[in-house]
Amino acid sequence: MIDMTNIDHAVTVSPLSGAASSVTFPAAPPTEPDEAIMAQADSREWPAYLQDVCELLWPPPDRVTLDGIGPGPQPFAGPTSRAPRRPQDQEFMLISGPSRPPLFVPAVPHLAASAVRHFSRSGSLSARLAIRALSAGLASGLGTSVIRGRIRVAEAPQPDNIESYLRNVMSRELRVSMFIGRPRANRKPVLQLLSPTGEPVGYVKIGINSLTRDLVRTEHDALVRLGRAGLTEIKVAPVLHYGQWHGLDVLVLGALPAWLRSRPAPADRLTAAMSEIARVDGLRRGELASSTYLRQLRLRLADADADANRTALQHALDSLAELAGGTALAYGAWHGDWSPWNMAVTQSGMLVWDWERFDPDAPLGFDALHHWMQRQIGPGHGNPLTTANACIEHAALVTAPFGIEAPQARLTAALYLADLSVRYLVDRQAKAGARHGDPGEWLIPALAGEVARLPLGVAR
């Protein structure tokens, strides 16, 4: 497993899960906001977001009423204290979680229990036991201490809401639950579909603005492509439906059993899986300066706001093209967000989800670098700038299983930092309040530092 252990202000890391070799580098003291402060900020923001999302998904003439929604636990007598007035009316509950926005679930005990059990990715033993206990409490009707409020939906006689749409396109009775994520530019409603008996049917991603609609479309196209690729190393969700409703993009995916007990992925198996994705359309080799990848990266950057970050990033890319433009790299596809929390190794195989950042043209090794770095910048870990610098320093170790030589590995890591910077700038993640959303604080300085060192030795 990729690991980071603070010992006397040092960090020990391994390239991929299960790797035997490791490297140690200095770690700066953590500078991230306290998680309690982040949770307080979320608690002030998410009720307004919830109101907006409910009005999108249950538009007039449906009527949505939020009761007891606000910061902190709310008094609540239980799901059966006040029944809906009409058979077609519905009631949902908000189930609180530690330091995170709540889960929106049906106010029916067995459905609420199933939603919690199947919306949660398998984690540590303590996390699994906590989920099991919460699910059991909800199933028995005794889990009222975690209920933060309720939402009532009074449906019109001929409803035209997200539930009626999904029942129609899926040709079956369904109930929904919903995950409410933390602020970030790409936040969108993610629904879980349950049968009337509580069996998981699938998941729904809904594009609600220009960015999230593009991401939903990208994920649809990627999964269709991967579904035809004959993958043997990983399993991806099947596409059950894709369409538009009230101007929103709706993608329905089959349910991957991510709730099953998961174990760390062996290093060789993770490498094989990432290599399989890279080779979906074959690998191509060519010099950086003439690559379609660099050309597309610059075009993407042009869509960012004209500010100091964009200027600094443009300068860094120009310098990379000048100093390392003759370096030959291998290019292929990458997942785009292959983080430890977007995968699970279960008895059903290696499951990988969230393909909305899939790109068929990127330097080989991007997925491994992303997986490594995302693990290092989790809550309570080191300074993100230190981690970004370390990504370059350890790029040779991280990408060696893919046959990438050390000089090309450093260049690949520099390009990865540039790619992630472009993503954050174009998406305006900092303005959306995303954690580490300003690349000018960590990604761009690390990239600039590497560019400054390039004349000392660049592979050509």
Buried (B, 14 or more C-beta within 10 A) or exposed (E): BBBBEBEEEEBBBBBBBBBEEBBEBEBBEBEBEEEEEBBBBBBEBBBEBBBEBBEBBBBEEBEBEBEBBEBEBBEBEBBEEEEBEEEEBBBBBBBBBEEBBBBBBBBBBBBBBBBBBBBBBBBEEEEBEBBBEBBBBBBEBEBBEBBBBBBBBBBBEEBBBBBBBBBEBBEEEBBBBBBBBBBBBBBBBBBBBBBEEBEBBBBBBBBBEEBBBBBBBBBBBBBEBBEEBEBEBBBBBBBBBBEEBEEBBBBBBBBBBBBBEBEBBBBEBBBBBBBBBBBBEEEBEEBBBEBEBBEBBBEBBEEBEEEEBBEBBBEBBEBBBEBBBBBEBBBBBBBBBBBBBBBBBBEEBBBBBBBBBBBBBBBBBBBBBBBBBBBBBBEEBBBBBBBBBBBBBBBBBBBBBBEBEEBBBBBBBBBBBBBBBBBBBBBBBBEBBBBBBBBBBBBBBBBBBBBEEBEEEBBE
